[in-house]
Amino acid sequence: MHHYLFYSKALARISHKKGDRAGSGASLGNLGLAYYSLGDFHKAIDYHQQDLNIAQEISDRSGSANALGNLGLAYDSLGEFHKAIDYHQQDLKIAQEIGDRSGSAIAWFNLGGALEKVKQKSEAVDAYGNARQIYQPMGLDADVQDCDEAIERVSQGFWGWLSGILAIIVFLLLVV
């Protein structure tokens, strides 16, 4: 991984010196991914934010969506779920506007994960369901299965809660 970081940093410097803004942004995004994989989420956020700034400067909507999604994942890993939700929603909006179905599905799925963590279960199920509806016609069976498992996991929590409430009501009716 350290070689990867070295080469990515070198690429970012070369792209910057050549005035290649798109190359610089891509290199910074790759550095963000590398630091994310190392668990250094604060550094990942710094690089993804730089990537986003460049993508926005050069009007690279796809690059902006990617950077926003990566920022959402990094904030999610830090436990800052509301920030993650905001970034995933921005990612989703751009992906939909540019017709990026795969990007939309990924954004929906990631949004579902963040919503699940803040106990917005109904919204999380809807997000996972939306991701599933996009993945299925694309033939991405493993992603469809991930969506199904997420929906089942979130739904079990809801139905477990509901069955607990019903049990209390039945108990109270029998006792009274």
MOVEN-V932978 format. One record per backbone hydrogen bond with DSSP energy under -1.0 kcal/mol. CO is the residue of the C=O (numbers start at 1). NH is the residue of the N-H. E is the energy in kcal/mol with one decimal. If there is no record, write none. Layout:
BEGIN
co=CO nh=NH e=E
co=CO nh=NH e=E
END
This chain:
BEGIN
co=1 nh=5 e=-2.3
co=2 nh=6 e=-2.2
co=3 nh=7 e=-2.7
co=4 nh=8 e=-2.7
co=5 nh=9 e=-2.6
co=6 nh=10 e=-2.2
co=7 nh=11 e=-2.6
co=8 nh=12 e=-2.3
co=9 nh=13 e=-2.2
co=10 nh=14 e=-2.6
co=11 nh=15 e=-2.8
co=12 nh=16 e=-2.2
co=13 nh=17 e=-2.6
co=14 nh=18 e=-2.2
co=15 nh=20 e=-2.4
co=16 nh=19 e=-1.0
co=19 nh=21 e=-1.4
co=20 nh=24 e=-2.5
co=21 nh=25 e=-2.7
co=22 nh=26 e=-2.5
co=23 nh=27 e=-2.4
co=24 nh=28 e=-2.6
co=25 nh=29 e=-2.6
co=26 nh=30 e=-2.3
co=27 nh=31 e=-2.1
co=28 nh=32 e=-2.2
co=29 nh=33 e=-2.2
co=30 nh=34 e=-2.3
co=31 nh=35 e=-2.7
co=32 nh=36 e=-2.2
co=33 nh=37 e=-2.4
co=34 nh=38 e=-1.2
co=35 nh=40 e=-2.4
co=36 nh=39 e=-1.6
co=39 nh=41 e=-1.3
co=40 nh=44 e=-2.2
co=41 nh=45 e=-2.5
co=42 nh=46 e=-1.9
co=43 nh=47 e=-2.3
co=44 nh=48 e=-2.9
co=45 nh=49 e=-2.6
co=46 nh=50 e=-1.9
co=47 nh=51 e=-2.4
co=48 nh=52 e=-2.6
co=49 nh=53 e=-2.5
co=50 nh=54 e=-2.2
co=51 nh=55 e=-2.7
co=52 nh=56 e=-2.7
co=53 nh=57 e=-2.2
co=54 nh=58 e=-2.3
co=55 nh=60 e=-3.2
co=59 nh=61 e=-1.1
co=60 nh=64 e=-2.4
co=61 nh=65 e=-2.5
co=62 nh=66 e=-2.5
co=63 nh=67 e=-2.5
co=64 nh=68 e=-2.7
co=65 nh=69 e=-2.5
co=66 nh=70 e=-2.4
co=67 nh=71 e=-2.5
co=68 nh=72 e=-2.3
co=69 nh=73 e=-2.1
co=70 nh=74 e=-2.2
co=71 nh=75 e=-2.7
co=72 nh=76 e=-2.2
co=73 nh=77 e=-2.2
co=74 nh=78 e=-1.2
co=75 nh=80 e=-2.5
co=76 nh=79 e=-1.5
co=79 nh=81 e=-1.4
co=80 nh=84 e=-2.1
co=81 nh=85 e=-2.7
co=82 nh=86 e=-2.0
co=83 nh=87 e=-2.4
co=84 nh=88 e=-2.7
co=85 nh=89 e=-2.5
co=86 nh=90 e=-2.0
co=87 nh=91 e=-2.5
co=88 nh=92 e=-2.7
co=89 nh=93 e=-2.4
co=90 nh=94 e=-2.0
co=91 nh=95 e=-2.7
co=92 nh=96 e=-2.6
co=93 nh=97 e=-2.2
co=94 nh=98 e=-2.4
co=95 nh=100 e=-2.8
co=99 nh=101 e=-1.2
co=100 nh=104 e=-2.5
co=101 nh=105 e=-2.6
co=102 nh=106 e=-2.4
co=103 nh=107 e=-2.4
co=104 nh=108 e=-2.9
co=105 nh=109 e=-2.5
co=106 nh=110 e=-2.8
co=107 nh=111 e=-2.7
co=108 nh=112 e=-2.5
co=109 nh=113 e=-1.9
co=110 nh=114 e=-1.9
co=111 nh=115 e=-2.8
co=112 nh=116 e=-2.4
co=113 nh=117 e=-1.5
co=115 nh=120 e=-2.6
co=116 nh=119 e=-1.5
co=119 nh=121 e=-1.3
co=120 nh=124 e=-2.4
co=121 nh=125 e=-2.7
co=122 nh=126 e=-2.1
co=123 nh=127 e=-2.4
co=124 nh=128 e=-2.8
co=125 nh=129 e=-2.6
co=126 nh=130 e=-2.4
co=127 nh=131 e=-2.3
co=128 nh=132 e=-2.5
co=129 nh=133 e=-2.3
co=130 nh=134 e=-1.2
co=131 nh=135 e=-2.7
co=132 nh=136 e=-2.7
co=135 nh=140 e=-1.8
co=136 nh=139 e=-1.8
co=139 nh=141 e=-1.5
co=140 nh=144 e=-2.3
co=141 nh=145 e=-2.6
co=142 nh=146 e=-2.0
co=143 nh=147 e=-2.2
co=144 nh=148 e=-2.6
co=145 nh=149 e=-2.7
co=146 nh=150 e=-2.2
co=147 nh=151 e=-2.9
co=148 nh=152 e=-2.5
co=149 nh=153 e=-2.5
co=150 nh=154 e=-2.6
co=151 nh=155 e=-2.8
co=152 nh=156 e=-2.6
co=153 nh=157 e=-1.4
co=154 nh=158 e=-1.7
co=155 nh=159 e=-3.3
co=156 nh=160 e=-2.7
co=157 nh=161 e=-1.8
co=158 nh=162 e=-2.6
co=159 nh=163 e=-2.8
co=160 nh=164 e=-1.6
co=161 nh=165 e=-2.0
co=162 nh=166 e=-2.5
co=163 nh=167 e=-2.2
co=164 nh=168 e=-1.8
co=165 nh=169 e=-2.3
co=166 nh=170 e=-2.6
co=167 nh=171 e=-2.4
co=168 nh=172 e=-2.7
co=169 nh=173 e=-2.4
co=170 nh=174 e=-2.1
co=171 nh=175 e=-2.2
co=172 nh=176 e=-2.1
END
